[in-house]
């Protein structure tokens, strides 16, 4: 468990600050196949969760 705690690199609630990180981020890889598009609809942009 100590190794997992030592890998904490982000805050669980999404905030940033000078406190100790309490969550672990991960990266995932995917292999995709080409897809056909039909009935494309517009998407409403979401606000940036990490403003400058």
Residue frames as a rotation matrix with the C-alpha (Angstrom) as fourth column:
UNK 1
0.571 0.821 0.000 0.00
0.821 -0.571 0.000 0.00
0.000 0.000 -1.000 0.00
UNK 2
0.274 -0.553 -0.787 2.92
0.270 -0.741 0.615 2.35
-0.923 -0.381 -0.054 0.68
UNK 3
-0.727 -0.578 0.370 3.99
0.482 -0.047 0.875 2.11
-0.489 0.815 0.313 -2.99
UNK 4
-0.075 0.788 0.611 0.51
0.936 -0.155 0.316 3.14
0.344 0.595 -0.726 -4.15
UNK 5
0.747 0.336 -0.573 0.40
0.571 -0.766 0.295 6.10
-0.340 -0.548 -0.764 -1.76
UNK 6
-0.096 -0.901 -0.424 3.86
0.286 -0.433 0.855 7.12
-0.953 -0.040 0.299 -2.94
UNK 7
-0.677 -0.119 0.726 2.58
0.727 0.044 0.685 7.28
-0.114 0.992 0.057 -6.53
UNK 8
0.382 0.875 -0.298 -0.08
0.801 -0.474 -0.364 9.91
-0.460 -0.100 -0.882 -5.70
UNK 9
-0.695 -0.692 0.192 0.31
0.678 -0.544 0.494 12.73
-0.237 0.474 0.848 -8.23
UNK 10
-0.587 0.581 0.563 -3.06
0.042 -0.673 0.738 14.55
0.808 0.457 0.371 -8.36
UNK 11
-0.840 0.419 0.344 -5.85
-0.468 -0.240 -0.851 15.71
-0.274 -0.876 0.398 -6.04
UNK 12
-0.768 0.582 0.268 -8.95
0.595 0.803 -0.039 13.47
-0.238 0.129 -0.963 -5.86
UNK 13
0.163 0.907 -0.388 -11.29
0.603 -0.403 -0.688 16.48
-0.781 -0.121 -0.613 -5.96
UNK 14
0.394 -0.038 0.918 -9.60
0.903 -0.171 -0.394 18.04
0.171 0.985 -0.033 -9.00
UNK 15
0.996 -0.074 -0.053 -8.27
-0.059 -0.966 0.252 21.09
-0.070 -0.248 -0.966 -7.18
UNK 16
0.263 -0.964 0.037 -4.68
0.595 0.132 -0.793 22.25
0.759 0.231 0.608 -7.32
UNK 17
0.861 -0.003 0.508 -2.73
-0.350 -0.730 0.588 23.64
0.369 -0.684 -0.630 -4.43
UNK 18
-0.109 -0.984 0.139 0.16
-0.737 -0.014 -0.676 23.16
0.667 -0.176 -0.724 -2.07
UNK 19
0.337 0.280 0.899 -1.33
-0.847 0.507 0.160 20.22
-0.411 -0.815 0.408 -0.18
UNK 20
-0.665 -0.615 0.424 -0.22
-0.431 0.780 0.454 16.59
-0.610 0.119 -0.783 -0.49
UNK 21
-0.383 0.499 -0.777 -1.66
-0.824 0.196 0.532 14.77
0.417 0.844 0.336 -3.51
UNK 22
-0.439 0.307 0.844 -4.18
-0.612 0.586 -0.531 12.06
-0.658 -0.750 -0.069 -2.59
UNK 23
0.710 0.650 0.269 -5.01
-0.215 0.565 -0.797 10.31
-0.670 0.508 0.541 -5.90
UNK 24
-0.403 -0.842 0.359 -3.18
0.079 0.359 0.930 8.48
-0.912 0.403 -0.078 -8.67
UNK 25
0.345 0.456 -0.821 -3.54
-0.796 -0.322 -0.513 9.28
-0.498 0.830 0.252 -12.38
UNK 26
-0.070 -0.336 0.939 -3.30
0.251 0.905 0.343 6.57
-0.965 0.260 0.022 -15.00
UNK 27
-0.285 -0.016 -0.958 -2.81
-0.863 -0.432 0.264 6.44
-0.418 0.902 0.109 -18.75
UNK 28
0.195 0.428 0.882 -4.60
0.082 0.889 -0.450 4.03
-0.977 0.160 0.139 -21.06
UNK 29
-0.726 -0.430 -0.536 -3.74
-0.516 -0.174 0.839 3.05
-0.454 0.886 -0.095 -24.61
UNK 30
0.313 0.879 0.360 -6.21
-0.163 0.423 -0.891 2.01
-0.936 0.220 0.276 -27.28
UNK 31
-0.907 -0.396 0.146 -6.01
0.070 0.199 0.978 0.43
-0.416 0.896 -0.153 -30.71
UNK 32
-0.036 0.944 -0.328 -8.80
-0.318 -0.322 -0.892 1.63
-0.947 0.072 0.312 -32.96
UNK 33
-0.527 0.011 0.850 -10.32
0.746 0.485 0.456 0.58
-0.407 0.875 -0.263 -36.25
UNK 34
-0.985 0.170 -0.024 -11.70
-0.156 -0.828 0.538 2.97
0.071 0.534 0.842 -38.86
UNK 35
-0.448 0.894 -0.003 -15.39
0.572 0.284 -0.769 3.70
-0.687 -0.346 -0.639 -38.40
UNK 36
-0.546 0.388 0.742 -18.04
0.640 -0.378 0.669 5.01
0.540 0.841 -0.042 -40.74
UNK 37
-0.896 0.241 -0.373 -19.92
0.114 -0.687 -0.718 8.18
-0.429 -0.686 0.588 -39.73
UNK 38
-0.490 0.818 0.301 -23.66
0.491 -0.026 0.871 8.68
0.720 0.574 -0.389 -40.03
UNK 39
0.569 0.822 0.028 -26.10
0.483 -0.361 0.797 11.05
0.665 -0.440 -0.603 -38.36
UNK 40
-0.509 -0.815 -0.278 -23.38
0.771 -0.288 -0.568 13.31
0.383 -0.503 0.775 -36.95
UNK 41
0.669 0.743 0.024 -24.73
0.620 -0.575 0.534 15.79
0.410 -0.342 -0.845 -34.39
UNK 42
0.110 -0.640 0.760 -23.12
-0.200 -0.763 -0.614 18.95
0.974 -0.084 -0.212 -32.98
UNK 43
0.131 -0.191 -0.973 -21.47
0.888 0.458 0.030 18.73
0.440 -0.868 0.230 -29.56
UNK 44
0.871 0.152 0.468 -21.68
-0.066 -0.906 0.417 21.47
0.488 -0.394 -0.779 -26.95
UNK 45
-0.099 -0.991 -0.094 -18.15
0.077 0.087 -0.993 22.26
0.992 -0.105 0.068 -25.72
UNK 46
0.666 0.222 -0.712 -17.48
0.687 0.189 0.702 21.72
0.290 -0.957 -0.027 -22.03
UNK 47
0.859 -0.408 0.309 -15.67
-0.470 -0.868 0.160 24.31
0.203 -0.283 -0.937 -19.92
UNK 48
0.089 -0.932 -0.351 -11.92
-0.181 0.331 -0.926 23.76
0.979 0.146 -0.140 -19.50
UNK 49
0.868 0.263 -0.421 -11.43
0.318 0.354 0.879 21.92
0.381 -0.897 0.224 -16.15
UNK 50
0.191 -0.883 -0.428 -7.85
0.907 -0.008 0.422 23.26
-0.376 -0.469 0.799 -15.96
UNK 51
0.923 0.159 0.351 -8.01
0.306 -0.856 -0.417 27.00
0.234 0.493 -0.838 -16.62
UNK 52
0.089 -0.976 0.199 -4.68
0.473 -0.134 -0.871 28.86
0.877 0.172 0.450 -16.78
